[in-house]
Amino acid sequence: MSDRGRPQVTIVTPYLAAANNGNWHTAARWARFLADDYRVSLVQSWDGSPCDLLIALHARRSAGSIDGFAVTHPGRPLVVVLTGTDLYRDLAVREEARRSLDLATKLVVLNELGPRRLPVYIRDKAEVILQSARPLPAARKPARHLAIAVVGHLRDEKNPQLVWMLLDRLPKELPLCIRHVGQAVDAALGREAASVALRDPRYHWLGGLSRARARQIIRTSHLLLHPSNMEGGAQAVIEAVRSHTAVLASGIDGNAGLLGVDYPGLFTENDVNAARALLLRAARGRGFLQRLKRRCEARAPLFSPERERASLLRLVDNCLHASSGNPR
């Protein structure tokens, strides 16, 4: 252990605050959760600084830090947190991502279905930690139209194209308003979003907003529409559930592993017709919308900060005690 009493935990994240994305929010939240019990550093890469336990977000992007720490400190615990691009793309095609799994003491996945995407020989390393959001009180929703929030930076993984295709296939007279929050990570997608906003008054692209403002957009909407084709565990979905807002989402593991595989608001990935059918049910029959809301509220306790913090502290504590020869 380190000389100054409390163990040193270093969290490596390839994205820092300026990115304002899920990886950053996870890393920053975990640093806060650990700060009372450990000395915590939050860095973009590990530079050899003293460290009793390393937590690395992203098996591929943090591969250099993971490899360096494992070689320098082969007996110390190393936790690798698997993102959506790790689980659902990189592990199949990138050797450095697979090596990170082998080097890890523990693997963390962020949805309940995540372990099934890991090689069988390594699944006993995996733990599920569901992310969290503080609860917000229910807000009054618009009475004259269906308010829909879309929250996610404009990039292919978030599949904003489905939102735009959906608009083209919905009746023009259907009273709805889509507010889309997200930076144009892909400039071409940003140009397309601006074009859609000009030709369809029901669509409003708001660009990048603070997390607090984005949560207010979600909270005052009837629905969060989340059509991603790749997620580790969508923070926007969790924030909707914790804000008394129903969800329509693609049925990928990163959404179904949060909402439940039998959640009635899931549609087949990239299936605009299936998404359209669900949205029309929500718009024309408020009983379906209330059913979605009740199902989300039943899942809400799974995403409490207290639960996430307890899971994280248990993982870190067990890893440190196991490395010292006193496993709990």
N, C-alpha and C positions, 0 to 999 in steps of 0.2 A: 504494500500500500504506500501511498504518498506520505511525505514527512509531516504534512500540516494537518493531520487529524482526519478530516473528512475525505473520503475517496474522491478522486478527480474523474469525472465523466465528461467525455468530449463527444459532441454531436456533430457529425459531418453532414452537410446538406449541399447539393450542387447549386441550389438556388437560395439567394439571400432576400432581404426584405424588398428590394426593388422589383423582384419578380412578382410579388403579391399572388403567388400560386399555392396550390395545395401542399407541395413539399415544404415550402417555407413556413406555412402556418402550422403544419405538424411539428416541425423542428422547434419553432419558437414556443409552441404550447408545451411540448415535452420539456424544454429547458425550464420553463416556469414550474412545471410539476415537480421537477427534481431538485430545484434550487434550495429547498428547505433542508434537504438531507445530504446533498452532495455539492461539491464544487463543480460547476458546469461551465464548459466553454462551447460556443456555437461557432463553427468555422466552415469554410467552403472546402478545405482539404486539410488533412492531418500533416503537420510539418515536423513531427518527431517530438513535439512538446510532451511533458510528463502526462501520463494518462493511465488510469487503472482499468477503465472500461471504455471501449469505443462503440458508439452507436452510429451506423452509417446508413443514411437514406439513399437508396438507389444502388442496386447491385452493379450496374454497368457504369453509370456516371461517377460513382465513388470508388471504382475498382482500384485505382492507384492508392488511395488511402487505406482501403481494406487490405490490399496486398502488403503495403509497407508496414502496417501495424502488426499483421500476422507474422511477418518475418522478423520484425524487431522484438516483439513480445509474444512468442508462441504459446506461453502459458496463461495469457490474460484474456478475459472474455471479450468477444467481438460479436455485436448484434447487428445484423443486416436487416433493414426494413425494406420490403419489396414493394415497389410502386407498380402502377398499372402497366407501364411500358416494360418493366422487368418481367412481370408474370405473363403478360399476354402478347409479348413480342420478342424481347431481347433474349430470354432464356433459350428460345428455340434456335437462335441464329448467332449469338455472340458468346464466344468462349470466355471472355473476361467476366461476363455476368455469371456463367456457370461456375467459374473458379471462385467467385465471391461466395456462392452458396457453400462450396466445399470448405472454405476457410472459416466460415462463420461458426461461432459457438451456438448461437440461436438465430432463428429467422422469424421475422414478424410479418404477418399479412394483415391487411386492414379490412377484410370482409370475410364472412363466415364460409364462403365457398373457395377462398384462396388456396388452402392447402391441397386441394385436388389437382391444382395445376403444377405442383412440384413433383419431381421424380420420387418414386416410391421410397427409394433408399434413404431419402433425406427428410421425409415428412415428420419424423420424430423430433426434428429440431424446431419445427414450426409452432408458433403460438399466434392466436388471433387476438389482436387488440383493436377494438372498434373505436374510432375517433369520436370526438364529442363536440358539442356546442352548448353554450349556456342557454337556458330556456328564455323565450320571449313571450309575453302575454299575447293572447289572440287579438287581432286587429279587425276593425270593421272592413269588410270587403265591398267593392263597388256593387251597387244594386242593378245598374242598367247594362252592364256588359261583363263578360268573363275576362278577368284579369289574369294574364299568364306571365310568369317570370321565366327567363332563360338566363342562367348564370354560368359563365365559363369563357375563358379567353378564346379568341377566334383562331383555332387550329384544327387540323383534320381529326385529331383524336376526340375532340368535343362534338364533332359532326354538326356544325351550324347549318350545313347545307340542307339537312332534313327539315329544319325549321322553315327555311325559305320555300322548299318544295311543298311543305304542308300548307303554307299560306296560299299558294297558288291553287290548291285543291279544296280549300274550304269555301263555302258559299260566301259571296261578297256581302250579303245582307246579315251574316252572322255577327252579332255584336260582341266583339272581342278586342282586346288590346294586349299586344305582346311587347314587354319591355326586356331588352336583351342587354345584359351587363357583361362586358369583357373587352380586354385590349385586343387589338389586331396584331397578334403574334405573327400571323401570316398576312402580309400586306395585301395579297390578292383577295383573301377572304374579307379583309376590311373594306376594300373597294366594293365587293359584292354586297356587304351589309349596308353600306351607304346607298347603293343603288336601289336595294329593296326598300329601304326607308323612304326614298324619294317617290317610288311608284305605288307604295301601299301605305296609306295613312294608319293602318292598324298596327304597323310595326315600327318600333322605336329602338334604335341602337344607341345606347347610352355610353358606350366606351368603357374604359376602366374606371371603377369607383372604389372607394374605401370598402373594407369588409363591412363596417357598420352600415354604410349606405346600402350596400348590396343586400344585407339582411332585411332592411326596411322594405326594399322592393319585394323580396320574397314574402315577407310578413303580410303585406297589404295586397297580395295576389291570391286568387282562388287556387291556382295551380302553379307548381314548378314543373316545367317541361325540361327533361334532361335526356337528350338523345345520344349521348356519348357512345362511341364504339370501343373505347378502352378506358378503364378506370381501375385503380387499386381499391378505392373506397371513397365515393364521391362526397366531398365536404358539403357541397351545395345541397345534396339530398338530405344529409344529416341536419343542416341548418333549416331546411323546410320542415322536416319532421318536428324539430324543436321549436318551431314557430307557428304551429297549428295550421300549416299549409299542406294541402294534398300534393301528391307527386304523380306525374306520368313519366315513365322512364323506359329506356331500352332495357331489354332483359338480359344484358351481359352480367357476368359474375359480380362486377364491381357495384352494380345496382341491386341485383337480386340478392346478393350476399349481405345487403343492408336491410332491404325491405321485406325479405322473405321470398322464397321461390314461388309461393302461391299468391303473391300480392296481385290484386286484380288490375292494377294500373301499369303493368309491364307489357311492352310490345316487342315484337321481334326486331332485333338490330337492323337498322337501315330500311325497315318496312314502313314506308310513308303511309300506305293505305291502312295498316293496322293502327298506326298512331292517329290517323284521321278519325277512324271509327271510335277510338277511345275518347278523343277530344270532343267529338260530337255528342257522345253519351254524357259526358260531363257538362257540356253546354246546354243540352236540351232536357236533361233529367237530373235535377239537383239531388235526387236520391242516390245516384251513383257517385256524385261528388262527395256527399256526406259519408258514403261507405268508404271511399278512399281515405277521407280525413280520419275516420275512426280507426282504420287499420294503421295509419301512420302514428296516431296518438298511442296506440297499443305498443308500438315499437320504441316510442320516445325514451323510456327509461334506459334502454340499452346504450344510449348516446349521451349519458350524463358525464360531465367533467369528473365527478367523484369516482365514477366507475372506471373511466379511462386512466385516471391518475393511480388508482389502486392497482390496476393491472400492470401499469408501467413500473411502479415501485416494486411490486412483487417480482417482476422479471429481473430488474436490475439487482435487487437484493439477493435473489437466488443465484444469479450469475457470479456475483462477487464472492458469495460464501462458498460456492462450488470451487472457484479458482483458488481460494485460500485453504481448501481441503476440509471445509466444514459445510457441506451442502445441507440445505434445509428441506 
